[in-house]
């Protein structure tokens, strides 16, 4: 299933249903841009859509923006670059997120969680393993404009990880925030894991203050005039981290206390 939105007279936004997330593909007259690197399982779908639906050569994909390093956002980036010769743009923190023993363990857990989510969605188990260390061509910081797509501006919105970025289409005030907002049992909630709760609250406040017209999320349908929703989510935002390590420590401490 594909939905299409016109951002201006020349630019279109195509939203594809990916393996476990929405895929956002920007089409302009001079080229294409992916707002996230998808999962490894989405690579063929993206290539087929460009080649057969848009009837454009794969080399028209000029830029792949990676908002953070989780499997459904960075998993297909290297493979798509190898096929299309597109550039990968990301925050510097993507290069070190999964480093070391703890990082490799977190990477394996996140891959397993991708399969778990796919199972909950009734999807078969597919190849989602990908390199844990991203090798971006372009490093992005707060306020940067995207190369070849100068109407798009980068905003640093950490919390889910320490390197999350969002991408704003300035002329129309439409913002892609990846996993800043997710939906569980029909309710809009903060994402899991949530590694930096204080930064997450600051990111919510920042995006709410921008008064964007439409908010695009990786796991939620587009939200119109989202400022009040984002402000309300501040009340749900936790004060302590929610991640694999924190949950493990709580279980261990709980068991030790129960035996004392």
Residue frames relative to the residue before (quaternion, step in Angstrom):
aa qw qx qy qz dx dy dz
X 1.0000 0.0000 0.0000 0.0000 0.00 0.00 0.00
X 0.0593 -0.7977 0.5999 -0.0172 3.57 -0.91 0.99
X 0.0856 -0.7600 0.6395 0.0777 3.57 -1.04 0.78
X 0.2068 -0.7938 0.5663 0.0798 3.54 -1.08 0.76
X 0.0668 -0.7771 0.6259 0.0036 3.53 -1.03 0.92
X 0.2976 -0.7396 0.5717 0.1939 3.57 -0.97 0.83
X 0.2706 -0.7864 0.5394 0.1320 3.58 -0.68 1.14
X 0.7455 -0.1313 0.0455 0.6519 3.56 1.24 -0.54
X 0.7839 -0.3431 0.2096 0.4731 3.59 -1.22 -0.16
X 0.7763 0.3458 -0.1767 0.4966 3.58 1.03 -0.75
X 0.7510 0.4278 -0.2010 0.4610 3.57 1.06 -0.74
X 0.1094 -0.7842 0.6099 0.0324 3.54 -1.01 0.95
X 0.2289 -0.7294 0.6249 0.1584 3.53 -1.27 0.52
X 0.1271 -0.7762 0.6160 0.0436 3.56 -0.74 1.13
X 0.1225 -0.7876 0.6021 0.0463 3.58 -0.82 1.03
X 0.0954 -0.8060 0.5841 0.0026 3.56 -0.53 1.24
X 0.4330 -0.6499 0.5521 0.2921 3.54 -1.20 0.54
X 0.1837 -0.8090 0.5536 0.0732 3.56 -0.48 1.21
X 0.7930 -0.3069 0.2276 0.4746 3.55 -1.32 -0.24
X 0.8036 -0.0650 0.0364 0.5905 3.60 0.83 -0.91
X 0.7565 0.3045 -0.1703 0.5531 3.62 1.26 0.08
X 0.5566 -0.5608 0.4784 0.3831 3.53 -1.32 0.18
X 0.2543 -0.7386 0.6085 0.1397 3.54 -1.17 0.76
X 0.1533 -0.8024 0.5744 0.0519 3.58 -0.74 1.09
X 0.0146 -0.8055 0.5893 -0.0613 3.54 -0.54 1.25
X 0.2226 -0.7740 0.5841 0.1011 3.56 -0.67 1.16
X 0.1056 -0.7874 0.6058 0.0431 3.58 -0.90 0.98
X 0.0204 0.7672 -0.6395 0.0455 3.55 -0.77 1.11
X 0.6819 -0.5002 0.3214 0.4260 3.57 -1.19 0.32
X 0.7431 0.4196 -0.2281 0.4687 3.61 1.05 -0.72
X 0.8200 -0.1513 0.0985 0.5432 3.61 1.18 -0.19
X 0.4648 -0.6659 0.5251 0.2545 3.51 -1.42 0.01
X 0.0808 -0.7824 0.6159 0.0452 3.55 -1.21 0.59
X 0.2653 -0.7425 0.5963 0.1506 3.55 -1.04 0.88
X 0.2547 -0.7413 0.6016 0.1536 3.56 -0.85 0.99
X 0.7881 0.0265 -0.1545 0.5953 3.51 0.43 1.44
X 0.5138 -0.7028 0.4318 0.2358 3.50 -1.18 0.75
X 0.4606 -0.7071 0.4314 0.3188 3.60 1.28 0.26
X 0.5254 -0.5526 0.4966 0.4147 3.53 -1.30 -0.40
X 0.6687 -0.4842 0.3671 0.4285 3.56 -1.26 0.30
X 0.6452 0.5447 -0.3143 0.4339 3.58 1.11 -0.68
X 0.6730 0.5229 -0.2898 0.4355 3.62 1.22 -0.35
X 0.4431 0.7408 -0.4395 0.2484 3.59 1.22 -0.29
X 0.6824 0.4838 -0.3024 0.4569 3.60 0.79 -0.94
X 0.6409 0.5360 -0.3270 0.4416 3.58 0.97 -0.84
X 0.6554 0.5070 -0.3100 0.4661 3.58 0.93 -0.88
X 0.6713 0.5011 -0.2992 0.4569 3.57 0.89 -0.91
X 0.6526 0.5050 -0.3141 0.4695 3.60 0.96 -0.82
X 0.6438 0.5253 -0.3301 0.4479 3.58 0.96 -0.82
X 0.6623 0.4985 -0.3089 0.4662 3.58 0.91 -0.89
X 0.7325 0.4660 -0.2427 0.4329 3.55 0.83 -1.03
X 0.8144 0.2993 -0.1308 0.4796 3.57 0.83 -0.99
X 0.7037 0.4284 -0.2778 0.4941 3.62 1.01 -0.69
X 0.7590 0.3369 -0.1981 0.5208 3.57 0.87 -0.92
X 0.2594 -0.7991 0.4952 0.2211 3.56 1.31 -0.37
X 0.4746 0.6242 -0.4608 0.4157 3.51 0.88 1.07
X 0.5451 -0.6023 0.4479 0.3735 3.61 -1.09 0.52
X 0.6005 -0.5864 0.4019 0.3661 3.58 -1.12 0.63
X 0.6094 0.5669 -0.3506 0.4294 3.58 1.14 -0.51
X 0.5218 0.6210 -0.4185 0.4086 3.59 1.26 -0.05
X 0.5476 0.5521 -0.4158 0.4716 3.59 1.26 -0.18
X 0.1469 -0.8477 0.5088 0.0291 3.56 -0.27 1.30
X 0.8306 0.0917 0.0167 0.5490 3.58 0.96 -0.84
X 0.1078 -0.7495 0.6512 0.0498 3.55 -1.10 0.87
X 0.1632 -0.7854 0.5926 0.0731 3.57 -0.54 1.18
X 0.1447 -0.7695 0.6172 0.0774 3.60 -0.82 0.99
X 0.2770 -0.7997 0.5104 0.1526 3.59 -0.45 1.20
X 0.7650 -0.1526 0.0834 0.6201 3.59 1.19 -0.57
X 0.6628 -0.6229 0.3020 0.2854 3.53 -1.26 0.48
X 0.4323 0.7149 -0.4736 0.2786 3.65 1.14 0.05
X 0.7034 -0.5445 0.2651 0.3722 3.59 -1.11 0.72
X 0.7193 0.4313 -0.2588 0.4791 3.61 1.02 -0.70
X 0.6973 0.4325 -0.2712 0.5032 3.60 1.27 0.16
X 0.7885 0.2444 -0.1259 0.5501 3.56 1.15 -0.58
X 0.4899 0.7416 -0.3888 0.2425 3.57 1.23 -0.41
X 0.7641 0.3609 -0.2066 0.4931 3.58 1.03 -0.67
X 0.4240 0.7626 -0.4329 0.2265 3.57 1.28 -0.21
X 0.7016 0.4637 -0.2887 0.4576 3.60 0.74 -1.00
X 0.6612 0.5099 -0.3089 0.4554 3.58 0.94 -0.87
X 0.6596 0.4975 -0.3096 0.4707 3.59 0.95 -0.85
X 0.6230 0.5282 -0.3428 0.4642 3.60 1.04 -0.71
X 0.6538 0.5217 -0.3172 0.4470 3.57 0.95 -0.86
X 0.6968 0.4741 -0.2674 0.4670 3.58 1.05 -0.79
X 0.8147 0.3134 -0.1146 0.4743 3.58 0.84 -1.03
X 0.3431 -0.7450 0.4811 0.3095 3.57 1.25 -0.51
X 0.3157 0.7379 -0.5214 0.2897 3.58 1.16 0.58
X 0.4597 -0.6444 0.5311 0.3024 3.57 -1.28 0.39
X 0.2946 -0.7217 0.5969 0.1899 3.57 -1.16 0.65
X 0.0736 -0.7880 0.6111 0.0121 3.57 -0.85 1.03
X 0.1546 0.7909 -0.5704 0.1588 3.58 -0.85 0.98
X 0.6152 -0.5186 0.4427 0.3958 3.53 -1.35 0.21
X 0.6146 -0.5745 0.3814 0.3830 3.64 -1.03 0.62
X 0.6194 0.5883 -0.3403 0.3930 3.59 1.07 -0.67
X 0.5347 0.6316 -0.4117 0.3817 3.60 1.18 -0.32
X 0.6377 0.5727 -0.3253 0.3995 3.57 1.13 -0.63
X 0.7857 0.3187 -0.1511 0.5082 3.61 1.15 -0.48
X 0.4010 0.7605 -0.4563 0.2295 3.61 1.22 -0.12
X 0.7923 0.2737 -0.1340 0.5286 3.59 0.92 -0.85
X 0.3576 0.7461 -0.4977 0.2602 3.61 1.07 0.55
X 0.7754 0.3547 -0.2596 0.4533 3.56 -1.28 0.45
X 0.7142 -0.4385 0.3236 0.4392 3.55 -1.32 0.09
X 0.6595 0.5054 -0.3099 0.4622 3.58 0.92 -0.91
X 0.6588 0.5206 -0.3049 0.4495 3.56 1.00 -0.83
X 0.6582 0.4974 -0.3069 0.4746 3.57 0.97 -0.87
X 0.6277 0.5260 -0.3322 0.4679 3.58 1.05 -0.72
X 0.6510 0.5068 -0.3078 0.4740 3.57 0.97 -0.87
X 0.6197 0.5464 -0.3352 0.4528 3.58 1.05 -0.77
X 0.6650 0.4953 -0.2983 0.4727 3.59 0.91 -0.91
X 0.6439 0.5132 -0.3184 0.4697 3.59 1.01 -0.81
X 0.6695 0.5027 -0.3047 0.4540 3.59 0.92 -0.87
X 0.6116 0.5217 -0.3466 0.4833 3.59 1.09 -0.64
X 0.6495 0.5093 -0.3080 0.4731 3.58 0.97 -0.88
X 0.6429 0.5192 -0.3219 0.4621 3.61 1.01 -0.77
X 0.5961 0.5553 -0.3581 0.4560 3.59 1.11 -0.64
X 0.6614 0.4823 -0.3021 0.4884 3.59 0.95 -0.83
X 0.6255 0.5377 -0.3392 0.4522 3.59 1.05 -0.74
X 0.6584 0.4944 -0.3041 0.4792 3.59 0.94 -0.90
X 0.6325 0.5302 -0.3300 0.4582 3.59 0.97 -0.84
X 0.6418 0.5230 -0.3183 0.4618 3.58 1.00 -0.81
X 0.6434 0.5180 -0.3125 0.4690 3.58 1.01 -0.81
X 0.6941 0.4484 -0.2596 0.4998 3.58 1.17 -0.61
X 0.5201 -0.6613 0.3976 0.3662 3.57 1.30 0.02
X 0.4789 0.6625 -0.4390 0.3729 3.57 1.21 0.46
X 0.5069 -0.6419 0.4730 0.3274 3.62 -1.08 0.63
X 0.5762 -0.5696 0.4518 0.3734 3.56 -1.26 0.37
X 0.0017 -0.8090 0.5859 -0.0476 3.57 -0.70 1.13
X 0.6584 -0.5141 0.3687 0.4077 3.55 -1.26 0.27
X 0.0743 0.8111 -0.5750 0.0768 3.58 -0.63 1.13
X 0.4468 0.6876 -0.4677 0.3298 3.60 1.24 -0.05
X 0.0295 0.7979 -0.5966 0.0807 3.58 -0.98 0.87
X 0.6555 -0.5130 0.3533 0.4270 3.63 -1.16 0.37
X 0.4196 -0.7401 0.4652 0.2446 3.63 -0.75 0.97
X 0.7252 0.3681 -0.2291 0.5349 3.59 1.20 -0.39
X 0.2865 -0.7758 0.5415 0.1509 3.55 -0.49 1.20
X 0.1717 -0.7607 0.6185 0.0968 3.54 -1.16 0.71
X 0.0745 -0.8431 0.5321 0.0223 3.60 0.30 1.23
X 0.4418 -0.6689 0.5325 0.2717 3.54 -1.23 0.56
X 0.7849 0.1931 -0.0620 0.5855 3.55 1.14 -0.74
X 0.2290 -0.7684 0.5834 0.1295 3.59 -0.87 0.94
X 0.2064 -0.8121 0.5427 0.0577 3.55 -0.83 1.07
X 0.0862 -0.7764 0.6238 0.0250 3.52 -1.07 0.84
X 0.7260 -0.4076 0.3293 0.4453 3.56 -1.35 0.20
X 0.8372 0.2306 -0.1846 0.4603 3.55 -0.94 0.98
X 0.4881 0.6644 -0.4405 0.3553 3.60 1.23 -0.12
X 0.3067 -0.6860 0.6144 0.2407 3.54 -1.24 0.48
X 0.5110 -0.6675 0.4510 0.3000 3.56 -1.10 0.66
X 0.4973 -0.6667 0.4624 0.3072 3.60 -0.86 0.90
X 0.8230 0.1550 -0.1958 0.5102 3.55 -0.95 1.06
X 0.7444 0.2455 -0.1793 0.5945 3.60 1.27 -0.15
X 0.0339 -0.8892 0.4562 -0.0045 3.53 0.73 1.19
X 0.5706 0.5798 -0.3939 0.4278 3.62 1.23 -0.13
X 0.6622 0.4882 -0.2962 0.4852 3.59 1.29 -0.15
X 0.1356 -0.8024 0.5809 0.0173 3.54 -0.91 1.05
X 0.3937 -0.7330 0.5179 0.1985 3.56 -1.03 0.89
X 0.0511 -0.7650 0.6411 0.0328 3.56 -1.10 0.83
X 0.3739 -0.7204 0.5480 0.2023 3.54 -0.92 0.98
X 0.0607 0.8182 -0.5609 0.1106 3.59 -0.53 1.23
X 0.0378 0.8513 -0.5217 0.0401 3.63 0.60 1.09
X 0.3287 0.7156 -0.5794 0.2102 3.52 -1.37 0.22
X 0.6761 0.4318 -0.2465 0.5438 3.53 0.81 -1.06
X 0.7288 -0.0381 0.0192 0.6834 3.54 1.16 -0.86
X 0.6077 -0.5513 0.4021 0.4064 3.59 -1.22 -0.20
X 0.7507 0.3978 -0.1945 0.4903 3.59 1.26 -0.03
X 0.3124 0.7777 -0.4993 0.2197 3.62 1.19 0.31
X 0.0446 -0.7646 0.6411 0.0483 3.54 -1.11 0.72
X 0.2209 -0.7234 0.6352 0.1560 3.53 -1.33 0.46
X 0.2664 -0.7739 0.5603 0.1273 3.57 -1.18 0.57
X 0.1660 -0.8079 0.5643 0.0366 3.56 -0.69 1.20
X 0.2571 -0.6967 0.6438 0.1847 3.55 -1.05 0.86
X 0.3544 -0.8136 0.4207 0.1881 3.54 -0.05 1.37
X 0.6739 0.5150 -0.3415 0.4051 3.67 0.75 -0.86
X 0.7877 0.3005 -0.1548 0.5150 3.61 1.01 -0.75
X 0.3559 -0.7594 0.4752 0.2661 3.61 1.30 -0.05
X 0.3985 0.6581 -0.5195 0.3717 3.54 0.84 1.08
X 0.1239 -0.8375 0.5320 -0.0153 3.55 -0.73 1.13
X 0.2138 -0.7425 0.6227 0.1234 3.55 -0.98 0.96
X 0.0956 -0.8406 0.5331 -0.0051 3.59 -0.60 1.20
X 0.4218 -0.7274 0.4553 0.2927 3.61 1.26 0.18
X 0.8245 -0.2237 0.1802 0.4875 3.63 -0.56 -1.15
X 0.2716 0.7665 -0.5420 0.2122 3.61 1.07 0.49
X 0.7713 0.1205 -0.0510 0.6229 3.56 1.16 -0.72
X 0.0097 -0.7744 0.6326 -0.0021 3.57 -0.98 0.90
X 0.3452 -0.7274 0.5520 0.2168 3.57 -1.28 0.15
X 0.0051 -0.7749 0.6310 -0.0353 3.56 -0.92 1.01
X 0.8414 -0.0590 -0.0163 0.5369 3.56 -0.71 1.15
X 0.7369 -0.4506 0.2179 0.4544 3.54 0.97 0.96
X 0.6689 0.4832 -0.2944 0.4821 3.59 1.26 -0.02
X 0.4156 -0.6899 0.5357 0.2536 3.56 -0.99 0.86
X 0.0579 0.8137 -0.5653 0.1227 3.56 -0.63 1.18
X 0.6203 -0.5031 0.4232 0.4278 3.60 -1.28 0.15
X 0.5636 -0.6317 0.4169 0.3309 3.60 -1.15 0.54
X 0.2244 -0.7006 0.6437 0.2108 3.51 -1.41 0.13
X 0.5060 -0.2513 -0.8177 0.1103 1.54 -1.66 1.86
X 0.2190 -0.7143 0.6416 0.1736 3.52 -1.37 0.29
X 0.1567 -0.8704 0.4645 0.0454 3.51 0.07 1.35
X 0.7957 0.1729 -0.0683 0.5764 3.57 1.11 -0.66
X 0.1987 -0.8506 0.4736 0.1130 3.61 0.29 1.25
X 0.6510 0.5114 -0.3332 0.4513 3.61 0.94 -0.74
X 0.6575 0.4874 -0.3052 0.4869 3.56 0.99 -0.82
X 0.6108 0.5573 -0.3495 0.4408 3.58 1.07 -0.71
X 0.6515 0.5062 -0.3146 0.4693 3.59 0.94 -0.87
X 0.6419 0.5163 -0.3190 0.4686 3.56 1.00 -0.79
X 0.6409 0.5192 -0.3215 0.4651 3.58 1.04 -0.76
X 0.6230 0.5277 -0.3360 0.4697 3.60 1.02 -0.78
X 0.6677 0.4991 -0.2966 0.4660 3.56 0.90 -0.94
X 0.6404 0.5407 -0.3156 0.4449 3.55 0.99 -0.85
X 0.7003 0.4558 -0.2724 0.4771 3.57 0.82 -1.00
X 0.6250 0.5408 -0.3407 0.4482 3.61 1.00 -0.78
X 0.6841 0.4971 -0.2838 0.4521 3.58 1.00 -0.82
X 0.5954 0.5977 -0.3612 0.3973 3.60 1.19 -0.36
X 0.2459 -0.8125 0.4954 0.1843 3.59 1.28 -0.35
X 0.1375 0.8154 -0.5466 0.1317 3.55 0.85 1.00
X 0.5387 -0.6374 0.4497 0.3183 3.54 -1.18 0.59
X 0.8027 0.0187 0.0326 0.5952 3.57 0.92 -0.96
X 0.2118 -0.7590 0.6076 0.0997 3.53 -1.04 0.93
X 0.1312 -0.7848 0.6033 0.0543 3.56 -0.81 1.05
X 0.0910 -0.8022 0.5901 -0.0040 3.56 -0.84 1.08
X 0.5892 -0.6051 0.4085 0.3461 3.55 -1.20 0.50
X 0.8108 0.2382 -0.0959 0.5259 3.58 1.10 -0.65
X 0.6862 0.3981 -0.2627 0.5493 3.58 1.30 0.23
X 0.5169 -0.6296 0.4724 0.3366 3.58 -1.04 0.72
X 0.6903 -0.5007 0.3120 0.4189 3.62 -1.14 0.57
X 0.2144 -0.7747 0.5889 0.0840 3.55 -1.02 0.94
X 0.2741 -0.7675 0.5615 0.1432 3.57 -0.69 1.10
X 0.8564 0.0086 -0.0320 0.5153 3.57 -1.10 0.79
X 0.0897 0.8881 -0.4452 0.0712 3.59 0.74 1.10
X 0.3753 0.7752 -0.4706 0.1916 3.63 1.20 -0.15
X 0.6944 0.4728 -0.2929 0.4566 3.61 0.85 -0.93
X 0.6187 0.5338 -0.3428 0.4635 3.59 1.11 -0.67
X 0.6673 0.4996 -0.2993 0.4643 3.58 0.94 -0.87
X 0.6346 0.5197 -0.3278 0.4687 3.56 1.02 -0.77
X 0.6626 0.5087 -0.2992 0.4612 3.58 1.00 -0.82
X 0.6310 0.5533 -0.3324 0.4304 3.57 1.12 -0.64
X 0.5101 0.6434 -0.4199 0.3867 3.57 1.22 -0.32
X 0.6329 0.5364 -0.3247 0.4541 3.56 1.12 -0.69
X 0.6942 0.4602 -0.2718 0.4820 3.59 1.14 -0.55
X 0.5369 0.6567 -0.3992 0.3479 3.56 1.20 -0.43
X 0.4107 -0.7315 0.4856 0.2459 3.63 -0.75 1.00
X 0.4519 -0.6824 0.5091 0.2665 3.54 -1.27 0.42
X 0.7325 0.3264 -0.2022 0.5622 3.57 1.30 -0.25
X 0.6265 -0.5556 0.3798 0.3931 3.61 -1.12 0.54
X 0.1155 -0.7372 0.6590 0.0942 3.52 -1.25 0.60
X 0.3427 0.7151 -0.5409 0.2803 3.54 -0.19 1.31
X 0.7572 -0.3944 0.2531 0.4550 3.56 -1.32 0.07
X 0.7065 0.4778 -0.2755 0.4434 3.58 0.82 -1.02
X 0.6560 0.5093 -0.3169 0.4581 3.57 0.92 -0.83
X 0.6530 0.5078 -0.3103 0.4685 3.58 0.98 -0.86
X 0.6449 0.5226 -0.3176 0.4584 3.59 1.00 -0.85
X 0.6655 0.5007 -0.3060 0.4612 3.59 0.90 -0.90
X 0.6400 0.5259 -0.3329 0.4507 3.59 0.98 -0.77
X 0.6499 0.5084 -0.3206 0.4651 3.58 0.99 -0.82
X 0.6608 0.5079 -0.3107 0.4569 3.58 0.92 -0.92
X 0.6709 0.4920 -0.2998 0.4668 3.58 0.88 -0.94
X 0.6383 0.5374 -0.3237 0.4461 3.55 1.02 -0.80
X 0.6639 0.4918 -0.3028 0.4751 3.57 0.98 -0.84
X 0.6418 0.5235 -0.3243 0.4571 3.60 0.98 -0.81
X 0.6671 0.4984 -0.3011 0.4647 3.55 0.97 -0.82
X 0.6548 0.5207 -0.3176 0.4463 3.57 1.03 -0.75
X 0.6838 0.4727 -0.2816 0.4793 3.57 1.20 -0.52
X 0.5538 0.6396 -0.3792 0.3747 3.55 1.26 -0.42
